[in-house]
Amino acid sequence: MSQSQIAILIVMIVYMLFMILIGFAFSRKNGTVGDFYLGGRKLGPFVTAMSAEASDMSSYLLMGLPGLAYLTGLADVTWTAIGLAVGTFLNWLLVAKRLRRYSDRIGAITIPQFFSERYRDKKNILMLIAAFVIIIFFIPYTGSGFAACGKMFSSLFGIDYHVAMLVSAAVIIVYTMLGGFLAASMTDLIQSIIMTVALIIILGFGISAAGGMDNVIENAKALPGYLNMFQTHDPVSGTASPYGFITIISTLAWGLGYFGMPHILLRFMAIENEEKLTLSRRVATIWVVVSMGIAIMIGIVGLSMSANGSIGILEGSASETIIVEISSLLSKNGWLAAIIAGIVLSGILAATMSTADSQLLAASSSVSENIFHDVLGIQIDEKKRMLLARISLLIIAVIGVGIAWNPDSSVFQIVSFAWAGFGAAFGPVMLLALFWRRSNKYGAIAGMIAGGVMIFVWKYAVRPLGGVWNIYELLPAFIIAIVVNVIVSLATKAPEKEITDVYDELQQKA
């Protein structure tokens, strides 16, 4: 390893050790399972906002967005960012306060438990289905995070992929098992700051290495369709392709996923005071818009750097390493620059870790709380419930490691599919549970199943037909789930008075 690589590695090791120390620091604050999975509803507004967005963005912010902008220009990446930004804002505006108030009123500490208690599902059918949805989509999602960490260390330092992946997974598992939700939220806050610093450093250095902003703009203008919102640049042929209305709608549909993301919704449930959610919404929305804007600019700047020979030309999926390439160039300017590059690369690591820890908690809560405790009715004391929670987390993490064992496993395809799955299965149920008095458990169960099944049907049977059918599976599945939920709710008996009384009580406070 070169001196610059050693400096980068030291910085990243220090960062990971710091995450473990946070886990130790918060381990004593987990007196109950409610503390472990929801932090005792004690999160402040800033931690709530930044931990939600850090757990949301994952490595897509620092790898996916810049890589897509590098290859194809503004259209695809900007419409995606607009969809995500609008979805973020609407989720905070429409769902956050109502979910915090409702979940506290009915004593729910997990999303499946919220659905079950909201509809007084005494047979726990809704809870069981929701728990399995979380397990089915989150375990491979977590595995993709472990894989991303392993690939980064392996490519940077020439370390064996399996060793790098196992060490990264171990760090995430240790601090999450020790500190639970509070540790995950605090590390997510720190990680969001590191991600922000990384983006700013790379953008500034990249513009300088590209010869200034004028050169960046002139290079982008010279590429057909690159700066056009209704055309996309084809890097293979060097020509522009139309970016039509159907494609735009399909891309904007990414924003619908927010209404069903368990690891984001849990942050809404955990804030100490619902009135502080207004501040959280503003902080979260501004951070998302600014950070995605910078990430897109980095991709455009990176292409200009390739054009002037500062870095090599990146093709296909290699474009996702644009920040790694710029960081490597930065590290060659002395020890201080290498340390800064280490901070930047820790930002990529932070983006992945901040999502993986939240997914581990959500998946393990589905096993230990929703299936063992609520559905199977296994009654044990609080200390043993805490032990079961940690064992469940460890088992799920081990399965995730198994999924990540193949170094050629896809990362972003899994993320896209899981995002659609949660958005369609949980999103419509969540919105109708909070905003429609007449909705009932039968509609919720039917809607959740319809949304989840349609994700598979559309992706593998309908979308391959192409043309007007080539739509991101989240949009049609989301619509069908809402329609099924409404029809079944109206076709079956109205909810009991005790259910509507709670709904009316909370509506008066809205």
Helices and strands as residue ranges (DSSP letters): H 3-27, H 33-38, G 39-41, H 45-57, G 58-60, H 64-72, H 74-90, I 91-96, H 97-106, H 111-118, H 125-157, H 161-209, H 213-221, E 231-234, E 239-242, H 245-252, G 253-260, H 262-270, G 274-276, H 277-307, G 316-321, H 322-331, H 335-365, I 366-375, H 382-403, H 412-435, H 441-457, I 458-462, G 463-465, G 467-469, H 474-491, H 497-509
